Amino acid sequence: MKVPFSYNWRNLWARKLTTGLTVTGISLVVFVFAAVLMLSEGIRDTMVATGSKDNLIIIRKGSTSDLLSVVMREQIDLVSTFPEMQKHADGSIMATADVVTMINLDKKGSGDMGNIYLRGMANPANNIRPQVKLVEGRWFRPGQAEAVVGNKVHDLFQGAEVGREIEIGSRKLLVVGILDAGKTGFASEIWTDADLILNEYNRANAFSTFTFHLGNQDDFEVIKTRLSSEKRLQDLEVKREQDYYLEQSQFMATFITALGLVVTIIFSFGAMIGAMITMYAAVSNRTTEIGTLRALGFKRRSILTAFLVEAVVLALIGCAVGLVLASGLQAVTFSTTNFGTFSELAFGFSMSTSTIISTFIFALVMGLVGGFLPAVRAARLNIVSALRAEG
Amino acid sequence: MIITKFIVKNVFRHKLRTALTILGLAIAVMAFGLLRTVVTAWNYGVDASSSTRLITRHAVSFIFPLPYNYRDQIAQIPGVKQVSFATWFGGVYKDNAPDAFFPRFAVDPESFFPVYNEFILPDDQLKAFISQRNGCVVGKKIADQFGFKIGDIITMQGDIFPGMWDFVVTGIYSGRDKTVDETQMIIQWAYLDESLKETSPSRVGYVGWYIVAIDKANQAGMVSESIDGLFSNSSAKTKTETEKAFQQGFVSMSSAILASLEIISFVIIGIILLVLGNTMIMSARERIREYAVLKALGFSSALVSGLIIGESVLIGFAGGLIGLALTFPIANAFGQAFPTIFPVFEVMPVTMILSVGFSLGVGLLASAFPAWKSGRTTIVDGLRQIE
């Protein structure tokens, strides 16, 4: 014989203030827990979206970021002759040789300094990054001191407007367009002409990376073998673009997750104790009721279940409230320096099904742990003394 | 006196509930203390910076190097005591395991230690470092972490400076006090520069940034302007700022993370408030009749409210103290888990004051509602109450 659920529900409803405080406490913990998961998910999303699965990137061995990589023009020319290269209709290969450097811009509002990647490319029209589109103005013209800025740079940094100029070293670049790169890493970059950067920074023929489109996925190993067997390409390595960008954010994601989880775990104990206090109070206030229920023939186990259910309901309401609060974070953009590459990286909070499930389980455990001891106490009450209790 | 006795007795009436409340508070205060410590550790470079040191870097971004010949020109400027410089070496140690990251700088061995006089290195070790081109000096903390001893060879894979590098440990420095970063590795710039002659001649003769020691802190602005003015028409313009401002720039790169930590620490305060408030509301609710009896005996409403406030503040204070005591071991453990991210991880006095201060404040705030409510309850209503 089970105690009806409506009994628990009406009990929670009877002490609105206490129930409300407990639920709020749990929902705050759930909110932080979900926010941490959403943030690491957001970093992952950005990095996965930055690389395309059909693209391969060639960098210098051991480079942890584009900044440290050097690929020479003659090496690029050599790789370009590989028969595995995909070609456009006009016979040119689907590839881009980029030279990457960094400039400092100030954030809007706070004026904090951010490190922005400045990416020079030979031919912007030869775009092998379909996730990047021009939304305002036009592309820069080769050989001109012009640039296009990513959407996050435009949103978050000063002076990244069409018609304004951005200073790089001894020259100024005129901003002529704005890119929509969605939530990819390219959204935090400025793109301009490759030769301009090579000259400005005396890099001669030293590009940073070479990215190309692969028609047949099985050719990845072939390219690898070609690099290791050709003497002039010994110092290079090839990676899938997606893996490359994921590796760059590994450290950041790990750090945020570790810090967030340490904190969340610590104060989930606080929330459990909050639930425990509430449930113990409920038991002591309702001693007579429990005695009556037992006298009516409800089993100890039913009483235990009833009180556990009450604690779990508290936790789940808190979970729902916390998740609703956390889902509001999806509108927030989080922009910080990626320790891995030292460049500015803007990402969002992503709510995924797995985050919702993890949060739900987390809240459930909080409710069960917080409610278990009080429920045991309720179940073990002696009928006679419970009926005799005051209040 | 009698009131104090009353309050203490009330606190211990519900032993389990009080114990749980204090435990809950203590855990939350501990989390708060840990977070604040992370924030202060992040800012340690700003607090530990010297007011008589300026940093001169490339105006566009500090990843761009500056010509070595700027050194003598800066040294000529009035008010400059000594000029040293450093270059970021980077490199990969132990396959880039997260705990194998520590800062590695290439410096000028003669001027580095005089300029950074908070780095203590025995004289004989300094001499050995100067005389050995591929020598290196490591901080005490990383020496302990990796078991480096004098004479050991540290092998690194270069990234900014390509190739495999073997550095011989010629010295181990320690900090003058607790605020000094003991996780750095220092090597000779001349040794790196030499190697570039082979691999990339165009990069020879450049340094990362200059460290300028000045005579008086109040000349910082003037000297900075003179330095930047000197190179305003050259291809590599400079930006000179105090070491504090330079470090602040680094910290502000992670401002978003710091802001989130701040927000979370306030959420924690909110949770403390809810837990304690809940307990106080329950206690007050159970004692409505007693309060009515006290009033019927002629005690004032203010005294009844005072009883509740006193009890709440006492519990808050106890939780705060225990939480603070717990902060130290957990901060120690956390600092040891990430030795290289946080070179200095100490619970600061300001964190201690905040932890206990907030607990007391929360104690006051949590009792506000029940104290107000029981102060207002009339004697008749109170005696009629069945709970």
Interface residues (C-beta under 8 A of the other chain):
Chain A: L17 T18 L21 T22 T24 G25 L28 V29 F31 V32 R60 G62 S63 T64 L67 L68 T101 M102 I103 N104 S110 D112 M113 G114 N115 E167 I168 G169 S170 Y201 N202 A204 D235 F251 T254 F255 I256 L259 V262 V263 I266 F267 F269 G270 A271 I273 G274 M276 I277 T278 Y280 A281 N285 F334 S335 T336 T337 F342 E344 G391
Chain B: L16 R17 L20 T21 L23 G24 L25 I27 A28 M30 A31 L34 L35 V38 V60 S61 I63 F64 G90 V92 N96 P98 Q157 D159 I160 P162 S202 S235 A236 K237 G249 S252 M253 S254 S255 A256 I257 S260 L261 I264 V267 I268 G270 I271 I272 L274 V275 G277 N278 T279 I281 M282 E286 I330 F334 I341 I386 E387
